């Protein structure tokens, strides 16, 4: 048997705002003690323009399947020296890291300020208060269930 830990299968999600617009940057929910995947493998199904006979639909498009790998840049940064890491960035059409940080600093400050303002608005809204109350209620429910389960196990051991 292999000692390699099987990673949890990530679910890629897209956030939608109240106006029904989808954020173009997907996200993966990571549990508190979990880890973001270091590599994602994504299948691409691309129609060839040709069709084949299909008993159910009459004809079905023929597709080519390709597997793509998407790698965590932070993992590469940890493992590679800065020159090699910058070569990878350049190969991907990105700027060297120092240059990108310098150009991105003013943008990052604006984003952080907007996020802070948004956070303050949420903290004062009734919706946010209700959400926190629900979360606390769910947390209490889980703790109560664990307590009852432990009590049951303890009683079984004593009998």
C-alpha positions as CSV (number, residue, x, y, z in Angstrom):
1,X,0.0,0.0,0.0
2,X,1.1,3.5,-0.7
3,X,2.0,6.0,2.0
4,X,0.9,8.9,-0.2
5,X,-2.0,10.8,1.3
6,X,-5.0,11.0,-1.0
7,X,-5.9,14.6,-1.3
8,X,-9.6,15.6,-0.8
9,X,-11.2,16.1,-4.2
10,X,-11.6,19.9,-4.7
11,X,-14.8,21.4,-5.8
12,X,-14.3,24.4,-8.0
13,X,-17.0,27.0,-7.4
14,X,-17.9,30.4,-8.8
15,X,-19.3,33.2,-6.7
16,X,-22.4,35.1,-7.8
17,X,-23.3,38.5,-6.5
18,X,-26.8,39.8,-5.8
19,X,-27.1,41.2,-9.3
20,X,-26.5,37.7,-10.8
21,X,-23.1,38.5,-12.1
22,X,-20.5,35.7,-11.8
23,X,-17.0,36.4,-10.5
24,X,-14.5,35.2,-13.1
25,X,-12.1,33.9,-10.5
26,X,-13.3,30.5,-9.1
27,X,-12.6,29.4,-5.6
28,X,-12.2,26.2,-3.7
29,X,-13.5,25.9,-0.1
30,X,-10.8,24.5,2.1
31,X,-11.7,23.1,5.6
32,X,-10.0,24.7,8.6
33,X,-7.3,22.1,8.9
34,X,-7.2,21.3,5.1
35,X,-4.8,22.4,2.4
36,X,-5.3,24.0,-0.9
37,X,-4.4,21.6,-3.7
38,X,-0.8,22.0,-5.0
39,X,-1.8,20.8,-8.5
40,X,-5.2,20.6,-10.2
41,X,-5.8,18.3,-13.1
42,X,-8.6,19.5,-15.4
43,X,-10.0,17.7,-18.4
44,X,-10.7,19.6,-21.6
45,X,-13.3,18.2,-24.0
46,X,-13.0,19.8,-27.4
47,X,-15.3,19.1,-30.3
48,X,-13.4,18.1,-33.5
49,X,-16.2,19.2,-35.8
50,X,-16.9,15.6,-36.8
51,X,-19.8,13.4,-35.8
52,X,-20.5,9.7,-35.2
53,X,-23.6,7.7,-35.3
54,X,-25.4,7.4,-32.0
55,X,-28.4,5.2,-31.3
56,X,-29.9,7.6,-28.8
57,X,-29.4,11.0,-30.5
58,X,-28.8,10.1,-34.2
59,X,-25.4,11.6,-34.3
60,X,-23.0,12.8,-31.6
61,X,-20.0,15.1,-31.8
62,X,-16.6,13.5,-31.6
63,X,-14.5,15.1,-28.9
64,X,-10.8,15.1,-28.1
65,X,-9.9,14.9,-24.4
66,X,-6.8,16.6,-23.1
67,X,-5.6,16.7,-19.5
68,X,-4.2,20.0,-18.2
69,X,-2.2,20.7,-15.0
70,X,-2.6,23.9,-13.0
71,X,0.1,24.4,-10.4
72,X,0.1,26.5,-7.3
73,X,2.6,29.3,-7.8
74,X,3.1,29.6,-4.1
75,X,4.3,26.0,-4.0
76,X,6.7,26.7,-6.9
77,X,8.0,29.8,-5.1
78,X,8.7,27.7,-2.0
79,X,10.7,25.1,-3.9
80,X,12.5,27.1,-6.6
81,X,15.3,29.7,-6.4
82,X,14.2,33.2,-7.4
83,X,15.8,33.1,-10.9
84,X,14.1,29.9,-11.8
85,X,10.8,31.0,-10.4
86,X,11.0,34.2,-12.5
87,X,11.7,32.1,-15.6
88,X,8.5,30.1,-14.9
89,X,6.6,33.4,-14.4
90,X,8.0,34.7,-17.7
91,X,7.1,31.5,-19.5
92,X,3.5,31.9,-18.3
93,X,3.3,35.5,-19.5
94,X,3.8,37.1,-16.1
95,X,6.3,39.7,-15.0
96,X,9.2,38.8,-12.7
97,X,8.0,38.8,-9.1
98,X,9.8,42.0,-7.9
99,X,8.5,44.0,-10.9
100,X,5.0,42.7,-10.4
101,X,5.0,43.5,-6.7
102,X,6.1,47.0,-7.4
103,X,3.4,47.6,-10.0
104,X,0.8,45.8,-7.9
105,X,1.3,47.6,-4.6
106,X,-1.0,50.6,-5.3
107,X,-3.7,48.3,-6.7
108,X,-3.4,46.0,-3.6
109,X,-3.8,49.0,-1.3
110,X,-7.0,50.0,-3.1
111,X,-8.4,46.5,-2.9
112,X,-7.6,46.2,0.8
113,X,-9.3,49.5,1.6
114,X,-12.4,48.5,-0.4
115,X,-12.4,45.1,1.4
116,X,-12.1,46.8,4.8
117,X,-15.0,49.1,4.0
118,X,-17.1,46.2,2.7
119,X,-16.4,44.2,5.9
120,X,-17.5,47.1,8.1
121,X,-20.7,47.4,6.1
122,X,-21.4,43.7,6.5
123,X,-20.7,43.7,10.2
124,X,-23.3,46.3,10.8
125,X,-26.0,44.8,8.5
126,X,-28.9,42.7,9.8
127,X,-28.0,40.0,7.2
128,X,-24.5,39.6,8.6
129,X,-25.9,39.4,12.2
130,X,-28.3,36.7,11.1
131,X,-25.6,34.8,9.3
132,X,-23.3,34.9,12.4
133,X,-26.2,33.8,14.6
134,X,-26.9,30.9,12.2
135,X,-23.2,29.9,12.2
136,X,-23.1,30.0,16.0
137,X,-26.3,27.9,16.2
138,X,-24.9,25.3,13.8
139,X,-21.6,25.2,15.8
140,X,-23.5,24.7,19.0
141,X,-25.6,21.9,17.4
142,X,-22.5,20.1,16.3
143,X,-20.9,20.3,19.7
144,X,-24.1,19.1,21.4
145,X,-24.3,16.1,19.0
146,X,-20.6,15.2,19.8
147,X,-21.3,15.5,23.5
148,X,-24.3,13.2,23.3
149,X,-22.4,10.7,21.1
150,X,-19.5,10.7,23.7
151,X,-22.0,10.2,26.5
152,X,-23.5,7.3,24.7
153,X,-20.1,5.7,24.1
154,X,-19.2,6.2,27.8
155,X,-22.4,4.6,28.9
156,X,-21.8,1.6,26.6
157,X,-18.4,1.1,28.0
158,X,-19.7,1.2,31.6
159,X,-22.4,-1.4,30.9
